[in-house]
Amino acid sequence: MTILLLETATAVCSVALAREGEVLAELHSDQPNAHSSRLPLFVEQLFEQCHITPRQLDAVCVSSGPGSYTGLRIGVSSAKGFCYALSIPLLSVPTLQGMAAQYYAQHPDYHGMVCPMIDARRMECYTAIFEFESQKSKVESSVDAPCNSQLSTLNSQLSTLKPTSADIIESGIYDDYLNRGEVTFVGDGAEKTREILGLHPNAHYDTDFRISAVGMLPIAMQRLQAGQVEDVAYFEPFYLKDFVAKKSVVRGLK
């Protein structure tokens, strides 16, 4: 099975190609507001680099949110375009779940909780808290070095302890979880809230974590094998909050 993976929910634009559970290559960019230009270029470059044509794809997986309204629209629209044109399944992975799965894959010896955080401006973040229900299989290579690496499917399921929500970060907000054990905060929303949450001894921060399309692969494979595919015609991203258009700051526009 050859899967194209698209991650555009945050400021990072990440695209990966995988075959039979093995990540062939990944490209990413942290350049802001560049998803619409970077995404098609990355896809084309990956096809050339891996000597794969679009016709060889068996599915496309996209990060489904929450996250950037514009980024999600770009990613989902691109994924739908491939699926329509090629008549292949569309898969989706909730963004925060994919981030948690990625962290556990990169840290197979970690047994605490993970709280992915996506910056939603000011002191608000999209968050959830996850843990593994049982032992996971050993991952042979890190997601940070995806080429020629092998990401095994997870033998256990991510357990959602705190459902996805948009939280105003304040002191003590996650104490119920922190008092139970270690919680590692990851994502672009974690660093800005560190001063508020970092005083608790069980609060940890991974500043090296970078969201990647590769993180969705184990869940995407499970869903494809289980036939858990999306309706290409009606699938929409999970925005969590309604889009609010702002008044233009360009002179002459109203």
Backbone hydrogen bonds, N-H to C=O, Kabsch-Sander energy under -0.5 kcal/mol:
donor,donor_aa,acceptor,acceptor_aa,energy
3,I,1,M,-0.5
3,I,18,A,-2.7
4,L,59,A,-1.9
5,L,3,I,-0.5
5,L,16,A,-2.9
6,L,61,C,-2.7
7,E,14,S,-2.9
8,T,6,L,-0.5
10,T,12,V,-0.6
13,C,29,S,-2.6
14,S,7,E,-2.6
14,S,12,V,-0.6
15,V,27,L,-2.7
16,A,5,L,-2.2
17,L,25,A,-2.2
18,A,3,I,-2.2
19,R,22,E,-2.8
20,E,1,M,-2.7
22,E,19,R,-2.1
23,V,21,G,-0.5
23,V,149,S,-0.8
24,L,17,L,-2.6
24,L,22,E,-0.5
25,A,17,L,-1.3
27,L,15,V,-2.7
29,S,13,C,-1.8
34,A,31,Q,-0.8
37,S,34,A,-0.5
38,R,34,A,-3.0
39,L,35,H,-2.5
41,L,37,S,-0.8
42,F,38,R,-3.1
43,V,39,L,-2.4
44,E,40,P,-2.2
45,Q,41,L,-2.5
46,L,42,F,-2.5
47,F,43,V,-2.3
48,E,44,E,-2.0
49,Q,45,Q,-2.8
50,C,46,L,-2.6
51,H,47,F,-0.6
51,H,48,E,-0.6
52,I,47,F,-2.4
56,Q,53,T,-2.1
57,L,54,P,-1.9
58,D,2,T,-3.1
59,A,2,T,-1.2
60,V,89,P,-1.9
61,C,4,L,-3.1
62,V,91,L,-2.1
63,S,6,L,-2.1
64,S,93,V,-2.2
68,S,9,A,-3.5
72,L,68,S,-2.7
73,R,69,Y,-2.0
74,I,70,T,-2.3
75,G,71,G,-2.4
76,V,72,L,-2.7
77,S,73,R,-2.3
78,S,74,I,-2.1
79,A,75,G,-2.4
80,K,76,V,-2.7
81,G,77,S,-2.0
82,F,78,S,-1.9
83,C,79,A,-2.3
84,Y,80,K,-3.1
85,A,81,G,-2.3
86,L,82,F,-2.4
87,S,83,C,-1.4
88,I,83,C,-1.1
90,L,230,E,-0.6
91,L,60,V,-3.1
91,L,89,P,-0.5
93,V,62,V,-1.8
95,T,65,G,-1.6
98,G,94,P,-2.5
99,M,95,T,-2.1
100,A,96,L,-2.1
101,A,97,Q,-2.6
102,Q,98,G,-2.2
103,Y,99,M,-2.2
104,Y,100,A,-2.4
105,A,101,A,-2.2
106,Q,102,Q,-2.0
107,H,103,Y,-1.3
110,Y,107,H,-2.0
113,M,182,E,-2.8
114,V,130,F,-2.5
115,C,184,T,-2.9
117,M,186,V,-2.7
118,I,126,Y,-2.3
119,D,117,M,-0.5
120,A,124,E,-2.4
124,E,121,R,-2.2
125,C,167,D,-2.4
126,Y,118,I,-2.5
127,T,125,C,-0.6
127,T,165,S,-2.7
128,A,116,P,-0.9
129,I,162,K,-1.7
130,F,114,V,-2.7
131,E,159,S,-1.8
133,E,157,Q,-1.6
140,E,138,K,-0.5
140,E,150,Q,-0.7
141,S,150,Q,-0.8
145,A,142,S,-1.5
148,N,23,V,-0.8
149,S,23,V,-0.8
149,S,146,P,-2.0
151,L,21,G,-1.4
151,L,149,S,-0.5
152,S,150,Q,-0.7
159,S,131,E,-3.8
160,T,158,L,-0.5
161,L,129,I,-2.3
161,L,159,S,-0.8
162,K,129,I,-1.7
165,S,127,T,-2.1
167,D,125,C,-3.0
167,D,165,S,-0.7
169,I,123,M,-3.1
169,I,167,D,-0.8
173,I,170,E,-1.9
175,D,172,G,-1.4
177,Y,174,Y,-0.9
178,L,174,Y,-2.5
179,N,175,D,-2.5
180,R,177,Y,-1.2
181,G,177,Y,-1.1
183,V,202,N,-2.6
184,T,113,M,-2.5
185,F,183,V,-0.6
185,F,204,H,-3.2
186,V,115,C,-1.7
189,G,117,M,-2.0
190,A,117,M,-0.5
190,A,187,G,-1.3
191,E,187,G,-0.8
193,T,189,G,-0.6
193,T,190,A,-0.7
194,R,191,E,-1.1
196,I,193,T,-0.7
197,L,193,T,-2.4
198,G,194,R,-3.2
200,H,197,L,-1.3
203,A,200,H,-1.7
204,H,183,V,-2.5
204,H,202,N,-0.6
206,D,185,F,-1.7
207,T,205,Y,-0.8
209,F,206,D,-1.1
215,G,212,S,-1.2
216,M,213,A,-1.4
217,L,214,V,-1.6
220,A,216,M,-2.8
221,M,217,L,-2.7
222,Q,218,P,-1.9
223,R,219,I,-2.5
224,L,220,A,-2.4
225,Q,221,M,-2.4
226,A,222,Q,-1.7
227,G,223,R,-0.5
227,G,224,L,-0.9
228,Q,223,R,-2.8
229,V,227,G,-1.7
230,E,90,L,-3.3
232,V,230,E,-0.8
235,F,231,D,-2.2
238,F,64,S,-3.7
239,Y,237,P,-1.0
241,K,239,Y,-2.1
245,A,243,F,-0.5
253,L,250,V,-2.0
